[in-house]
Amino acid sequence: MSELDPSALDDFKNDLEQLVADLQEAFDSGESRYYYDEQQEVLFVELSGLSELSDEEIEATAEPVLNAYDLDLDEIYILPLN
């Protein structure tokens, strides 16, 4: 991510937090956490309850949520919360 003004950074952080909340709701997860790697522009989202789902089920559930956001990220990884 290039150098942004503070309000743009706040907006980006809010977008990330809302995305994680929406994913948490879509997966009916009780817990979540995320980590954003700024240098690689990669978002890691960990959600409880994913270990019972197949990769195909995760992708099918996450895709509509991810498509609702216009975030400039190279990758988004959705992982089970341990």
PDB file of N, CA, C and O in Angstrom:
ATOM      1  N   MET A   1       0.855  -1.170   0.000  1.00  0.00           N
ATOM      2  CA  MET A   1       0.000   0.000   0.000  1.00  0.00           C
ATOM      3  C   MET A   1       0.892   1.221   0.000  1.00  0.00           C
ATOM      4  O   MET A   1       1.825   1.310   0.798  1.00  0.00           O
ATOM      5  N   SER A   2       0.626   2.131  -0.857  1.00  0.00           N
ATOM      6  CA  SER A   2       1.420   3.351  -0.921  1.00  0.00           C
ATOM      7  C   SER A   2       1.082   4.264   0.249  1.00  0.00           C
ATOM      8  O   SER A   2       0.137   4.018   0.999  1.00  0.00           O
ATOM      9  N   GLU A   3       1.863   5.310   0.388  1.00  0.00           N
ATOM     10  CA  GLU A   3       1.681   6.260   1.486  1.00  0.00           C
ATOM     11  C   GLU A   3       0.306   6.930   1.381  1.00  0.00           C
ATOM     12  O   GLU A   3      -0.024   7.528   0.357  1.00  0.00           O
ATOM     13  N   LEU A   4      -0.488   6.825   2.447  1.00  0.00           N
ATOM     14  CA  LEU A   4      -1.833   7.388   2.453  1.00  0.00           C
ATOM     15  C   LEU A   4      -1.982   8.367   3.602  1.00  0.00           C
ATOM     16  O   LEU A   4      -1.235   8.317   4.579  1.00  0.00           O
ATOM     17  N   ASP A   5      -2.947   9.251   3.474  1.00  0.00           N
ATOM     18  CA  ASP A   5      -3.209  10.160   4.576  1.00  0.00           C
ATOM     19  C   ASP A   5      -3.882   9.386   5.716  1.00  0.00           C
ATOM     20  O   ASP A   5      -4.429   8.309   5.483  1.00  0.00           O
ATOM     21  N   PRO A   6      -3.850   9.912   6.927  1.00  0.00           N
ATOM     22  CA  PRO A   6      -4.380   9.190   8.092  1.00  0.00           C
ATOM     23  C   PRO A   6      -5.850   8.783   7.957  1.00  0.00           C
ATOM     24  O   PRO A   6      -6.225   7.700   8.405  1.00  0.00           O
ATOM     25  N   SER A   7      -6.676   9.615   7.358  1.00  0.00           N
ATOM     26  CA  SER A   7      -8.088   9.242   7.237  1.00  0.00           C
ATOM     27  C   SER A   7      -8.266   8.082   6.261  1.00  0.00           C
ATOM     28  O   SER A   7      -9.144   7.243   6.457  1.00  0.00           O
ATOM     29  N   ALA A   8      -7.449   8.024   5.218  1.00  0.00           N
ATOM     30  CA  ALA A   8      -7.512   6.905   4.281  1.00  0.00           C
ATOM     31  C   ALA A   8      -7.053   5.616   4.954  1.00  0.00           C
ATOM     32  O   ALA A   8      -7.617   4.549   4.713  1.00  0.00           O
ATOM     33  N   LEU A   9      -6.035   5.716   5.793  1.00  0.00           N
ATOM     34  CA  LEU A   9      -5.585   4.536   6.546  1.00  0.00           C
ATOM     35  C   LEU A   9      -6.667   4.057   7.496  1.00  0.00           C
ATOM     36  O   LEU A   9      -6.895   2.854   7.628  1.00  0.00           O
ATOM     37  N   ASP A  10      -7.337   4.998   8.161  1.00  0.00           N
ATOM     38  CA  ASP A  10      -8.445   4.640   9.049  1.00  0.00           C
ATOM     39  C   ASP A  10      -9.569   3.974   8.267  1.00  0.00           C
ATOM     40  O   ASP A  10     -10.141   2.982   8.721  1.00  0.00           O
ATOM     41  N   ASP A  11      -9.887   4.513   7.099  1.00  0.00           N
ATOM     42  CA  ASP A  11     -10.936   3.928   6.259  1.00  0.00           C
ATOM     43  C   ASP A  11     -10.557   2.513   5.834  1.00  0.00           C
ATOM     44  O   ASP A  11     -11.394   1.610   5.852  1.00  0.00           O
ATOM     45  N   PHE A  12      -9.297   2.321   5.452  1.00  0.00           N
ATOM     46  CA  PHE A  12      -8.832   0.998   5.044  1.00  0.00           C
ATOM     47  C   PHE A  12      -8.934   0.015   6.201  1.00  0.00           C
ATOM     48  O   PHE A  12      -9.404  -1.110   6.029  1.00  0.00           O
ATOM     49  N   LYS A  13      -8.490   0.444   7.388  1.00  0.00           N
ATOM     50  CA  LYS A  13      -8.578  -0.423   8.564  1.00  0.00           C
ATOM     51  C   LYS A  13     -10.034  -0.760   8.879  1.00  0.00           C
ATOM     52  O   LYS A  13     -10.350  -1.903   9.210  1.00  0.00           O
ATOM     53  N   ASN A  14     -10.911   0.223   8.779  1.00  0.00           N
ATOM     54  CA  ASN A  14     -12.334  -0.029   9.016  1.00  0.00           C
ATOM     55  C   ASN A  14     -12.896  -1.009   8.000  1.00  0.00           C
ATOM     56  O   ASN A  14     -13.701  -1.872   8.349  1.00  0.00           O
ATOM     57  N   ASP A  15     -12.479  -0.883   6.739  1.00  0.00           N
ATOM     58  CA  ASP A  15     -12.915  -1.824   5.706  1.00  0.00           C
ATOM     59  C   ASP A  15     -12.444  -3.242   6.024  1.00  0.00           C
ATOM     60  O   ASP A  15     -13.203  -4.199   5.871  1.00  0.00           O
ATOM     61  N   LEU A  16     -11.198  -3.375   6.464  1.00  0.00           N
ATOM     62  CA  LEU A  16     -10.690  -4.701   6.838  1.00  0.00           C
ATOM     63  C   LEU A  16     -11.484  -5.283   7.989  1.00  0.00           C
ATOM     64  O   LEU A  16     -11.857  -6.455   7.958  1.00  0.00           O
ATOM     65  N   GLU A  17     -11.745  -4.475   9.004  1.00  0.00           N
ATOM     66  CA  GLU A  17     -12.501  -4.951  10.164  1.00  0.00           C
ATOM     67  C   GLU A  17     -13.926  -5.329   9.780  1.00  0.00           C
ATOM     68  O   GLU A  17     -14.467  -6.307  10.296  1.00  0.00           O
ATOM     69  N   GLN A  18     -14.538  -4.563   8.879  1.00  0.00           N
ATOM     70  CA  GLN A  18     -15.892  -4.888   8.439  1.00  0.00           C
ATOM     71  C   GLN A  18     -15.903  -6.159   7.601  1.00  0.00           C
ATOM     72  O   GLN A  18     -16.816  -6.976   7.720  1.00  0.00           O
ATOM     73  N   LEU A  19     -14.891  -6.328   6.754  1.00  0.00           N
ATOM     74  CA  LEU A  19     -14.774  -7.555   5.970  1.00  0.00           C
ATOM     75  C   LEU A  19     -14.661  -8.767   6.890  1.00  0.00           C
ATOM     76  O   LEU A  19     -15.337  -9.773   6.677  1.00  0.00           O
ATOM     77  N   VAL A  20     -13.819  -8.677   7.900  1.00  0.00           N
ATOM     78  CA  VAL A  20     -13.653  -9.790   8.840  1.00  0.00           C
ATOM     79  C   VAL A  20     -14.968 -10.062   9.574  1.00  0.00           C
ATOM     80  O   VAL A  20     -15.340 -11.220   9.762  1.00  0.00           O
ATOM     81  N   ALA A  21     -15.670  -9.013   9.989  1.00  0.00           N
ATOM     82  CA  ALA A  21     -16.956  -9.181  10.667  1.00  0.00           C
ATOM     83  C   ALA A  21     -17.976  -9.847   9.737  1.00  0.00           C
ATOM     84  O   ALA A  21     -18.739 -10.712  10.168  1.00  0.00           O
ATOM     85  N   ASP A  22     -17.988  -9.447   8.472  1.00  0.00           N
ATOM     86  CA  ASP A  22     -18.912 -10.046   7.508  1.00  0.00           C
ATOM     87  C   ASP A  22     -18.570 -11.514   7.248  1.00  0.00           C
ATOM     88  O   ASP A  22     -19.468 -12.349   7.136  1.00  0.00           O
ATOM     89  N   LEU A  23     -17.289 -11.831   7.153  1.00  0.00           N
ATOM     90  CA  LEU A  23     -16.881 -13.224   7.001  1.00  0.00           C
ATOM     91  C   LEU A  23     -17.251 -14.032   8.239  1.00  0.00           C
ATOM     92  O   LEU A  23     -17.718 -15.166   8.129  1.00  0.00           O
ATOM     93  N   GLN A  24     -17.044 -13.456   9.404  1.00  0.00           N
ATOM     94  CA  GLN A  24     -17.392 -14.129  10.650  1.00  0.00           C
ATOM     95  C   GLN A  24     -18.890 -14.446  10.667  1.00  0.00           C
ATOM     96  O   GLN A  24     -19.294 -15.536  11.070  1.00  0.00           O
ATOM     97  N   GLU A  25     -19.701 -13.497  10.232  1.00  0.00           N
ATOM     98  CA  GLU A  25     -21.147 -13.717  10.184  1.00  0.00           C
ATOM     99  C   GLU A  25     -21.509 -14.773   9.138  1.00  0.00           C
ATOM    100  O   GLU A  25     -22.338 -15.644   9.399  1.00  0.00           O
ATOM    101  N   ALA A  26     -20.893 -14.700   7.960  1.00  0.00           N
ATOM    102  CA  ALA A  26     -21.190 -15.651   6.892  1.00  0.00           C
ATOM    103  C   ALA A  26     -20.880 -17.087   7.311  1.00  0.00           C
ATOM    104  O   ALA A  26     -21.592 -18.019   6.938  1.00  0.00           O
ATOM    105  N   PHE A  27     -19.816 -17.253   8.085  1.00  0.00           N
ATOM    106  CA  PHE A  27     -19.414 -18.586   8.525  1.00  0.00           C
ATOM    107  C   PHE A  27     -19.980 -18.941   9.889  1.00  0.00           C
ATOM    108  O   PHE A  27     -19.717 -20.026  10.408  1.00  0.00           O
ATOM    109  N   ASP A  28     -20.758 -18.034  10.477  1.00  0.00           N
ATOM    110  CA  ASP A  28     -21.332 -18.239  11.806  1.00  0.00           C
ATOM    111  C   ASP A  28     -20.233 -18.617  12.806  1.00  0.00           C
ATOM    112  O   ASP A  28     -20.384 -19.537  13.609  1.00  0.00           O
ATOM    113  N   SER A  29     -19.128 -17.877  12.726  1.00  0.00           N
ATOM    114  CA  SER A  29     -17.975 -18.124  13.592  1.00  0.00           C
ATOM    115  C   SER A  29     -18.126 -17.359  14.894  1.00  0.00           C
ATOM    116  O   SER A  29     -18.563 -16.208  14.900  1.00  0.00           O
ATOM    117  N   GLY A  30     -17.768 -17.992  15.980  1.00  0.00           N
ATOM    118  CA  GLY A  30     -17.820 -17.332  17.269  1.00  0.00           C
ATOM    119  C   GLY A  30     -16.642 -16.399  17.503  1.00  0.00           C
ATOM    120  O   GLY A  30     -16.755 -15.404  18.219  1.00  0.00           O
ATOM    121  N   GLU A  31     -15.517 -16.731  16.894  1.00  0.00           N
ATOM    122  CA  GLU A  31     -14.303 -15.938  17.105  1.00  0.00           C
ATOM    123  C   GLU A  31     -13.596 -15.704  15.781  1.00  0.00           C
ATOM    124  O   GLU A  31     -13.706 -16.494  14.843  1.00  0.00           O
ATOM    125  N   SER A  32     -12.869 -14.601  15.732  1.00  0.00           N
ATOM    126  CA  SER A  32     -12.065 -14.311  14.550  1.00  0.00           C
ATOM    127  C   SER A  32     -10.905 -13.418  14.938  1.00  0.00           C
ATOM    128  O   SER A  32     -10.902 -12.778  15.990  1.00  0.00           O
ATOM    129  N   ARG A  33      -9.926 -13.395  14.061  1.00  0.00           N
ATOM    130  CA  ARG A  33      -8.830 -12.432  14.160  1.00  0.00           C
ATOM    131  C   ARG A  33      -8.222 -12.317  12.774  1.00  0.00           C
ATOM    132  O   ARG A  33      -8.393 -13.188  11.920  1.00  0.00           O
ATOM    133  N   TYR A  34      -7.508 -11.217  12.574  1.00  0.00           N
ATOM    134  CA  TYR A  34      -6.888 -11.032  11.273  1.00  0.00           C
ATOM    135  C   TYR A  34      -5.528 -10.382  11.432  1.00  0.00           C
ATOM    136  O   TYR A  34      -5.217  -9.757  12.446  1.00  0.00           O
ATOM    137  N   TYR A  35      -4.732 -10.555  10.389  1.00  0.00           N
ATOM    138  CA  TYR A  35      -3.422  -9.915  10.315  1.00  0.00           C
ATOM    139  C   TYR A  35      -3.245  -9.422   8.886  1.00  0.00           C
ATOM    140  O   TYR A  35      -3.454 -10.172   7.933  1.00  0.00           O
ATOM    141  N   TYR A  36      -2.862  -8.169   8.743  1.00  0.00           N
ATOM    142  CA  TYR A  36      -2.603  -7.606   7.426  1.00  0.00           C
ATOM    143  C   TYR A  36      -1.111  -7.381   7.275  1.00  0.00           C
ATOM    144  O   TYR A  36      -0.505  -6.630   8.040  1.00  0.00           O
ATOM    145  N   ASP A  37      -0.521  -8.040   6.280  1.00  0.00           N
ATOM    146  CA  ASP A  37       0.890  -7.876   5.959  1.00  0.00           C
ATOM    147  C   ASP A  37       0.987  -6.764   4.923  1.00  0.00           C
ATOM    148  O   ASP A  37       0.733  -6.978   3.737  1.00  0.00           O
ATOM    149  N   GLU A  38       1.355  -5.577   5.384  1.00  0.00           N
ATOM    150  CA  GLU A  38       1.365  -4.388   4.535  1.00  0.00           C
ATOM    151  C   GLU A  38       2.367  -4.497   3.390  1.00  0.00           C
ATOM    152  O   GLU A  38       2.076  -4.074   2.271  1.00  0.00           O
ATOM    153  N   GLN A  39       3.540  -5.056   3.659  1.00  0.00           N
ATOM    154  CA  GLN A  39       4.567  -5.145   2.614  1.00  0.00           C
ATOM    155  C   GLN A  39       4.142  -6.070   1.477  1.00  0.00           C
ATOM    156  O   GLN A  39       4.407  -5.786   0.309  1.00  0.00           O
ATOM    157  N   GLN A  40       3.491  -7.162   1.814  1.00  0.00           N
ATOM    158  CA  GLN A  40       3.066  -8.135   0.806  1.00  0.00           C
ATOM    159  C   GLN A  40       1.646  -7.876   0.309  1.00  0.00           C
ATOM    160  O   GLN A  40       1.208  -8.479  -0.671  1.00  0.00           O
ATOM    161  N   GLU A  41       0.922  -6.969   0.992  1.00  0.00           N
ATOM    162  CA  GLU A  41      -0.479  -6.680   0.706  1.00  0.00           C
ATOM    163  C   GLU A  41      -1.322  -7.947   0.749  1.00  0.00           C
ATOM    164  O   GLU A  41      -2.099  -8.237  -0.161  1.00  0.00           O
ATOM    165  N   VAL A  42      -1.143  -8.699   1.849  1.00  0.00           N
ATOM    166  CA  VAL A  42      -1.835  -9.960   2.065  1.00  0.00           C
ATOM    167  C   VAL A  42      -2.608  -9.868   3.370  1.00  0.00           C
ATOM    168  O   VAL A  42      -2.088  -9.391   4.379  1.00  0.00           O
ATOM    169  N   LEU A  43      -3.856 -10.329   3.342  1.00  0.00           N
ATOM    170  CA  LEU A  43      -4.700 -10.370   4.524  1.00  0.00           C
ATOM    171  C   LEU A  43      -4.900 -11.818   4.935  1.00  0.00           C
ATOM    172  O   LEU A  43      -5.274 -12.659   4.117  1.00  0.00           O
ATOM    173  N   PHE A  44      -4.650 -12.103   6.200  1.00  0.00           N
ATOM    174  CA  PHE A  44      -4.891 -13.414   6.779  1.00  0.00           C
ATOM    175  C   PHE A  44      -6.067 -13.276   7.729  1.00  0.00           C
ATOM    176  O   PHE A  44      -6.023 -12.472   8.660  1.00  0.00           O
ATOM    177  N   VAL A  45      -7.119 -14.053   7.501  1.00  0.00           N
ATOM    178  CA  VAL A  45      -8.299 -14.026   8.351  1.00  0.00           C
ATOM    179  C   VAL A  45      -8.454 -15.412   8.960  1.00  0.00           C
ATOM    180  O   VAL A  45      -8.528 -16.412   8.245  1.00  0.00           O
ATOM    181  N   GLU A  46      -8.502 -15.462  10.287  1.00  0.00           N
ATOM    182  CA  GLU A  46      -8.713 -16.723  10.990  1.00  0.00           C
ATOM    183  C   GLU A  46     -10.109 -16.709  11.597  1.00  0.00           C
ATOM    184  O   GLU A  46     -10.503 -15.753  12.265  1.00  0.00           O
ATOM    185  N   LEU A  47     -10.856 -17.794  11.350  1.00  0.00           N
ATOM    186  CA  LEU A  47     -12.226 -17.903  11.838  1.00  0.00           C
ATOM    187  C   LEU A  47     -12.419 -19.241  12.537  1.00  0.00           C
ATOM    188  O   LEU A  47     -11.921 -20.270  12.079  1.00  0.00           O
ATOM    189  N   SER A  48     -13.138 -19.220  13.635  1.00  0.00           N
ATOM    190  CA  SER A  48     -13.442 -20.477  14.316  1.00  0.00           C
ATOM    191  C   SER A  48     -14.470 -21.248  13.498  1.00  0.00           C
ATOM    192  O   SER A  48     -15.299 -20.660  12.804  1.00  0.00           O
ATOM    193  N   GLY A  49     -14.402 -22.569  13.589  1.00  0.00           N
ATOM    194  CA  GLY A  49     -15.365 -23.431  12.923  1.00  0.00           C
ATOM    195  C   GLY A  49     -15.029 -23.827  11.502  1.00  0.00           C
ATOM    196  O   GLY A  49     -15.766 -24.605  10.897  1.00  0.00           O
ATOM    197  N   LEU A  50     -13.949 -23.322  10.954  1.00  0.00           N
ATOM    198  CA  LEU A  50     -13.623 -23.647   9.565  1.00  0.00           C
ATOM    199  C   LEU A  50     -13.064 -25.056   9.400  1.00  0.00           C
ATOM    200  O   LEU A  50     -13.110 -25.616   8.304  1.00  0.00           O
ATOM    201  N   SER A  51     -12.545 -25.624  10.461  1.00  0.00           N
ATOM    202  CA  SER A  51     -11.905 -26.938  10.336  1.00  0.00           C
ATOM    203  C   SER A  51     -12.901 -28.020   9.929  1.00  0.00           C
ATOM    204  O   SER A  51     -12.497 -29.073   9.437  1.00  0.00           O
ATOM    205  N   GLU A  52     -14.209 -27.772  10.129  1.00  0.00           N
ATOM    206  CA  GLU A  52     -15.220 -28.757   9.744  1.00  0.00           C
ATOM    207  C   GLU A  52     -15.642 -28.617   8.287  1.00  0.00           C
ATOM    208  O   GLU A  52     -16.398 -29.451   7.790  1.00  0.00           O
ATOM    209  N   LEU A  53     -15.175 -27.585   7.591  1.00  0.00           N
ATOM    210  CA  LEU A  53     -15.605 -27.306   6.221  1.00  0.00           C
ATOM    211  C   LEU A  53     -14.527 -27.683   5.208  1.00  0.00           C
ATOM    212  O   LEU A  53     -13.331 -27.617   5.490  1.00  0.00           O
ATOM    213  N   SER A  54     -14.982 -28.076   4.030  1.00  0.00           N
ATOM    214  CA  SER A  54     -14.035 -28.358   2.939  1.00  0.00           C
ATOM    215  C   SER A  54     -13.583 -27.036   2.320  1.00  0.00           C
ATOM    216  O   SER A  54     -14.199 -25.992   2.536  1.00  0.00           O
ATOM    217  N   ASP A  55     -12.505 -27.099   1.552  1.00  0.00           N
ATOM    218  CA  ASP A  55     -12.019 -25.909   0.851  1.00  0.00           C
ATOM    219  C   ASP A  55     -13.093 -25.347  -0.084  1.00  0.00           C
ATOM    220  O   ASP A  55     -13.233 -24.131  -0.216  1.00  0.00           O
ATOM    221  N   GLU A  56     -13.849 -26.237  -0.729  1.00  0.00           N
ATOM    222  CA  GLU A  56     -14.899 -25.801  -1.644  1.00  0.00           C
ATOM    223  C   GLU A  56     -16.012 -25.068  -0.900  1.00  0.00           C
ATOM    224  O   GLU A  56     -16.523 -24.060  -1.389  1.00  0.00           O
ATOM    225  N   GLU A  57     -16.392 -25.568   0.284  1.00  0.00           N
ATOM    226  CA  GLU A  57     -17.429 -24.909   1.085  1.00  0.00           C
ATOM    227  C   GLU A  57     -16.957 -23.534   1.563  1.00  0.00           C
ATOM    228  O   GLU A  57     -17.725 -22.572   1.575  1.00  0.00           O
ATOM    229  N   ILE A  58     -15.696 -23.458   1.953  1.00  0.00           N
ATOM    230  CA  ILE A  58     -15.132 -22.172   2.395  1.00  0.00           C
ATOM    231  C   ILE A  58     -15.140 -21.178   1.239  1.00  0.00           C
ATOM    232  O   ILE A  58     -15.548 -20.029   1.404  1.00  0.00           O
ATOM    233  N   GLU A  59     -14.694 -21.619   0.086  1.00  0.00           N
ATOM    234  CA  GLU A  59     -14.649 -20.727  -1.075  1.00  0.00           C
ATOM    235  C   GLU A  59     -16.056 -20.266  -1.471  1.00  0.00           C
ATOM    236  O   GLU A  59     -16.264 -19.089  -1.766  1.00  0.00           O
ATOM    237  N   ALA A  60     -17.010 -21.183  -1.477  1.00  0.00           N
ATOM    238  CA  ALA A  60     -18.377 -20.836  -1.876  1.00  0.00           C
ATOM    239  C   ALA A  60     -19.012 -19.849  -0.907  1.00  0.00           C
ATOM    240  O   ALA A  60     -19.781 -18.983  -1.324  1.00  0.00           O
ATOM    241  N   THR A  61     -18.705 -19.967   0.362  1.00  0.00           N
ATOM    242  CA  THR A  61     -19.259 -19.059   1.368  1.00  0.00           C
ATOM    243  C   THR A  61     -18.547 -17.716   1.348  1.00  0.00           C
ATOM    244  O   THR A  61     -19.187 -16.674   1.493  1.00  0.00           O
ATOM    245  N   ALA A  62     -17.237 -17.729   1.171  1.00  0.00           N
ATOM    246  CA  ALA A  62     -16.453 -16.496   1.236  1.00  0.00           C
ATOM    247  C   ALA A  62     -16.553 -15.644  -0.020  1.00  0.00           C
ATOM    248  O   ALA A  62     -16.498 -14.417   0.066  1.00  0.00           O
ATOM    249  N   GLU A  63     -16.698 -16.263  -1.173  1.00  0.00           N
ATOM    250  CA  GLU A  63     -16.642 -15.520  -2.432  1.00  0.00           C
ATOM    251  C   GLU A  63     -17.631 -14.358  -2.508  1.00  0.00           C
ATOM    252  O   GLU A  63     -17.221 -13.256  -2.874  1.00  0.00           O
ATOM    253  N   PRO A  64     -18.915 -14.545  -2.181  1.00  0.00           N
ATOM    254  CA  PRO A  64     -19.827 -13.396  -2.271  1.00  0.00           C
ATOM    255  C   PRO A  64     -19.462 -12.262  -1.311  1.00  0.00           C
ATOM    256  O   PRO A  64     -19.658 -11.088  -1.628  1.00  0.00           O
ATOM    257  N   VAL A  65     -18.939 -12.609  -0.155  1.00  0.00           N
ATOM    258  CA  VAL A  65     -18.534 -11.591   0.822  1.00  0.00           C
ATOM    259  C   VAL A  65     -17.328 -10.827   0.282  1.00  0.00           C
ATOM    260  O   VAL A  65     -17.305  -9.597   0.320  1.00  0.00           O
ATOM    261  N   LEU A  66     -16.340 -11.541  -0.215  1.00  0.00           N
ATOM    262  CA  LEU A  66     -15.137 -10.901  -0.742  1.00  0.00           C
ATOM    263  C   LEU A  66     -15.438 -10.042  -1.964  1.00  0.00           C
ATOM    264  O   LEU A  66     -14.822  -8.994  -2.153  1.00  0.00           O
ATOM    265  N   ASN A  67     -16.370 -10.475  -2.784  1.00  0.00           N
ATOM    266  CA  ASN A  67     -16.724  -9.717  -3.985  1.00  0.00           C
ATOM    267  C   ASN A  67     -17.431  -8.404  -3.663  1.00  0.00           C
ATOM    268  O   ASN A  67     -17.478  -7.500  -4.498  1.00  0.00           O
ATOM    269  N   ALA A  68     -17.975  -8.299  -2.465  1.00  0.00           N
ATOM    270  CA  ALA A  68     -18.673  -7.073  -2.058  1.00  0.00           C
ATOM    271  C   ALA A  68     -17.699  -5.954  -1.693  1.00  0.00           C
ATOM    272  O   ALA A  68     -18.108  -4.806  -1.524  1.00  0.00           O
ATOM    273  N   TYR A  69     -16.428  -6.281  -1.573  1.00  0.00           N
ATOM    274  CA  TYR A  69     -15.415  -5.296  -1.172  1.00  0.00           C
ATOM    275  C   TYR A  69     -14.457  -5.024  -2.317  1.00  0.00           C
ATOM    276  O   TYR A  69     -14.119  -5.917  -3.095  1.00  0.00           O
ATOM    277  N   ASP A  70     -14.028  -3.779  -2.403  1.00  0.00           N
ATOM    278  CA  ASP A  70     -13.070  -3.369  -3.421  1.00  0.00           C
ATOM    279  C   ASP A  70     -11.753  -3.015  -2.720  1.00  0.00           C
ATOM    280  O   ASP A  70     -11.328  -1.860  -2.700  1.00  0.00           O
ATOM    281  N   LEU A  71     -11.129  -4.036  -2.153  1.00  0.00           N
ATOM    282  CA  LEU A  71      -9.865  -3.830  -1.451  1.00  0.00           C
ATOM    283  C   LEU A  71      -8.715  -4.190  -2.373  1.00  0.00           C
ATOM    284  O   LEU A  71      -8.761  -5.203  -3.071  1.00  0.00           O
ATOM    285  N   ASP A  72      -7.692  -3.364  -2.375  1.00  0.00           N
ATOM    286  CA  ASP A  72      -6.523  -3.584  -3.220  1.00  0.00           C
ATOM    287  C   ASP A  72      -5.540  -4.483  -2.477  1.00  0.00           C
ATOM    288  O   ASP A  72      -4.556  -4.011  -1.906  1.00  0.00           O
ATOM    289  N   LEU A  73      -5.822  -5.792  -2.493  1.00  0.00           N
ATOM    290  CA  LEU A  73      -4.979  -6.772  -1.820  1.00  0.00           C
ATOM    291  C   LEU A  73      -4.496  -7.794  -2.836  1.00  0.00           C
ATOM    292  O   LEU A  73      -5.218  -8.148  -3.767  1.00  0.00           O
ATOM    293  N   ASP A  74      -3.263  -8.267  -2.649  1.00  0.00           N
ATOM    294  CA  ASP A  74      -2.747  -9.309  -3.531  1.00  0.00           C
ATOM    295  C   ASP A  74      -3.385 -10.659  -3.227  1.00  0.00           C
ATOM    296  O   ASP A  74      -3.702 -11.421  -4.140  1.00  0.00           O
ATOM    297  N   GLU A  75      -3.571 -10.951  -1.950  1.00  0.00           N
ATOM    298  CA  GLU A  75      -4.125 -12.243  -1.532  1.00  0.00           C
ATOM    299  C   GLU A  75      -4.933 -12.062  -0.261  1.00  0.00           C
ATOM    300  O   GLU A  75      -4.655 -11.178   0.550  1.00  0.00           O
ATOM    301  N   ILE A  76      -5.939 -12.914  -0.100  1.00  0.00           N
ATOM    302  CA  ILE A  76      -6.680 -13.028   1.154  1.00  0.00           C
ATOM    303  C   ILE A  76      -6.732 -14.505   1.490  1.00  0.00           C
ATOM    304  O   ILE A  76      -7.227 -15.314   0.705  1.00  0.00           O
ATOM    305  N   TYR A  77      -6.221 -14.853   2.655  1.00  0.00           N
ATOM    306  CA  TYR A  77      -6.222 -16.231   3.114  1.00  0.00           C
ATOM    307  C   TYR A  77      -7.230 -16.347   4.251  1.00  0.00           C
ATOM    308  O   TYR A  77      -7.205 -15.563   5.200  1.00  0.00           O
ATOM    309  N   ILE A  78      -8.108 -17.326   4.144  1.00  0.00           N
ATOM    310  CA  ILE A  78      -9.097 -17.606   5.185  1.00  0.00           C
ATOM    311  C   ILE A  78      -8.714 -18.939   5.802  1.00  0.00           C
ATOM    312  O   ILE A  78      -8.707 -19.974   5.136  1.00  0.00           O
ATOM    313  N   LEU A  79      -8.397 -18.891   7.084  1.00  0.00           N
ATOM    314  CA  LEU A  79      -7.818 -20.039   7.780  1.00  0.00           C
ATOM    315  C   LEU A  79      -8.621 -20.370   9.035  1.00  0.00           C
ATOM    316  O   LEU A  79      -9.295 -19.503   9.591  1.00  0.00           O
ATOM    317  N   PRO A  80      -8.548 -21.632   9.484  1.00  0.00           N
ATOM    318  CA  PRO A  80      -9.196 -21.970  10.751  1.00  0.00           C
ATOM    319  C   PRO A  80      -8.465 -21.334  11.930  1.00  0.00           C
ATOM    320  O   PRO A  80      -7.236 -21.279  11.963  1.00  0.00           O
ATOM    321  N   LEU A  81      -9.230 -20.865  12.874  1.00  0.00           N
ATOM    322  CA  LEU A  81      -8.660 -20.278  14.100  1.00  0.00           C
ATOM    323  C   LEU A  81      -8.321 -21.408  15.039  1.00  0.00           C
ATOM    324  O   LEU A  81      -9.177 -22.226  15.374  1.00  0.00           O
ATOM    325  N   ASN A  82      -7.069 -21.458  15.467  1.00  0.00           N
ATOM    326  CA  ASN A  82      -6.620 -22.513  16.395  1.00  0.00           C
ATOM    327  C   ASN A  82      -6.468 -21.975  17.780  1.00  0.00           C
ATOM    328  O   ASN A  82      -6.099 -22.714  18.693  1.00  0.00           O
TER     329      ASN A  82
END
